[in-house]
């Protein structure tokens, strides 16, 4: 059995192709150290909340 991804039907990427990365935001930075922030998208506002157990909730 080979460890080569091509032999296992997996796609490969040339080594010189850049990997796309999503922007990374710290939730505590977004909430300015608190537990809630408002996020706007077009004309809609959403609430991002950090729970006491450290989970994120996004509501309309």
C-alpha positions as CSV (number, residue, x, y, z in Angstrom):
1,X,0.0,0.0,0.0
2,X,1.4,3.4,-1.0
3,X,1.3,6.6,1.0
4,X,1.2,8.7,-2.2
5,X,-2.1,10.7,-2.2
6,X,-2.4,10.1,-6.0
7,X,-2.5,6.4,-5.4
8,X,-5.4,6.9,-2.9
9,X,-7.5,9.0,-5.2
10,X,-6.8,12.2,-3.3
11,X,-6.2,15.5,-5.1
12,X,-2.8,17.1,-4.7
13,X,-1.7,20.7,-4.9
14,X,1.6,21.8,-6.4
15,X,4.0,23.0,-3.7
16,X,4.2,26.5,-5.1
17,X,0.4,27.1,-5.0
18,X,-0.5,29.4,-2.1
19,X,-3.0,28.1,0.5
20,X,-6.1,30.3,0.8
21,X,-6.7,31.3,4.5
22,X,-9.8,32.8,6.0
23,X,-9.4,36.0,8.1
24,X,-9.0,35.1,11.8
25,X,-10.7,37.3,14.4
26,X,-10.4,37.0,18.2
27,X,-13.9,36.9,19.6
28,X,-12.8,38.8,22.7
29,X,-11.4,41.5,20.5
30,X,-14.7,41.7,18.6
31,X,-16.6,42.1,21.9
32,X,-14.0,44.6,23.2
33,X,-13.4,42.3,26.2
34,X,-17.1,41.8,26.9
35,X,-19.4,39.0,26.0
36,X,-21.5,40.6,23.2
37,X,-21.0,42.4,19.9
38,X,-23.2,43.6,17.0
39,X,-22.2,42.5,13.5
40,X,-23.7,44.2,10.5
41,X,-24.2,42.6,7.1
42,X,-25.9,44.8,4.5
43,X,-28.8,46.3,6.3
44,X,-29.1,43.5,8.9
45,X,-27.6,43.4,12.4
46,X,-26.6,40.2,14.2
47,X,-25.6,39.7,17.8
48,X,-22.5,37.7,18.6
49,X,-22.5,36.4,22.2
50,X,-19.9,34.5,24.2
51,X,-21.6,32.2,26.7
52,X,-20.3,31.5,30.2
53,X,-19.1,28.1,29.0
54,X,-17.0,29.8,26.2
55,X,-19.2,29.0,23.2
56,X,-20.2,31.5,20.5
57,X,-23.8,32.2,19.6
58,X,-24.8,34.3,16.5
59,X,-28.4,35.5,16.4
60,X,-30.5,37.8,14.2
